[in-house]
Amino acid sequence: MSARDDLADLIEALDGGDYAEIADTILAAGWRPPARVITKREQLDALPVEAVIRDAEDEVLERWEDGWEGVGGGYIVILPVTVIHDPSETP
């Protein structure tokens, strides 16, 4: 079964329920919004320490006090980046 089919089954099972109940069920099943994509250096610079991104060259990097660190050490970030984790956002 595809993710779409699973979602359709969840909605069908709750048909007639209120929207909050449907949303709660979908969230409990593990849905999360699409990852945020950053295209501007200012947005990148605004991310907090411990933020994790995947850049345009598929490098995964974590924000430290003095810049971005990847598996091999310091790295120049290539835009656009996808935000994987932002510790300032609550789930």
N, C-alpha and C positions, 0 to 999 in steps of 0.2 A: 504494500500500500504506500502511496506517496504522502508527503507532508500535506498536500492539498486535500487528499482524501481523508486523512486523519482530522484535519480542521473541519471539513464538511460534516464528518460524523459527530464531532463535538457540538457543532451548531445545531444539527438536526436533533440530537438527543435533548437539547435544551429549548427547542422550538416552542414558543409560547412563554418562555421564562423571561425575566426582565433582562435588560441589556447589561446591567452590572453583574448579574449571575453568569451570563455568557462570557463576559470579559474575564471574570475571576477564573472560570473553568479553563479558558484558553491560556491565561497566564500560568495557571497551575500545571498545565501540560508542557510548559517550557518555552512558550513563545517569547521572543524578545524583539524589540524594534530593530530595523536595519542599523548596522554600524554607521556612525557619523563619518563623513569624508571631509577632510580639510584640504583646501586648495591654496590658502594664503599663509605666508610666513607668519603674519601677525597672529592668526588663529593657532598655529603650531606653538608659537612662543608663549601663548596664554595658557597652555595646558599645564597642570600642576605636576610637581615631583611625584613619581611613581605611576604616571600615566604610561600606557603601553600602546604603541602604534605598529602598523605594518605599512612600510613605505611603497613607493611605486616600483621598486626593484625587489619586492617581497621580503625585505629585511625586517625582522621584528626587533623593535628598540624600546627601551625603557628610559623615561625622563629621570635624570639625576640632578642634583643641585648645580652641577657644572656643565650640563648638556645631555646629549642622548648617548646611550651605550647599547651596543649590540653584542652579539656573541663574541666577536673578535676584538672588542674594545670600542674606542671612539669611532664615530661614523658621521658622515655628512648626510643629512636627511634629504631625500629626493621627494618632492611633492608630485602628485597629491598623496596624502596618507589616509589610512583608515584607522580610526580610533578603536582599539580593542578594549581598553580599560581606562576609565577616567575616575580616579578615586574621589573626586568632588561630586560625582553624580551618585544619587542613591538608586538602588535597584527598584 
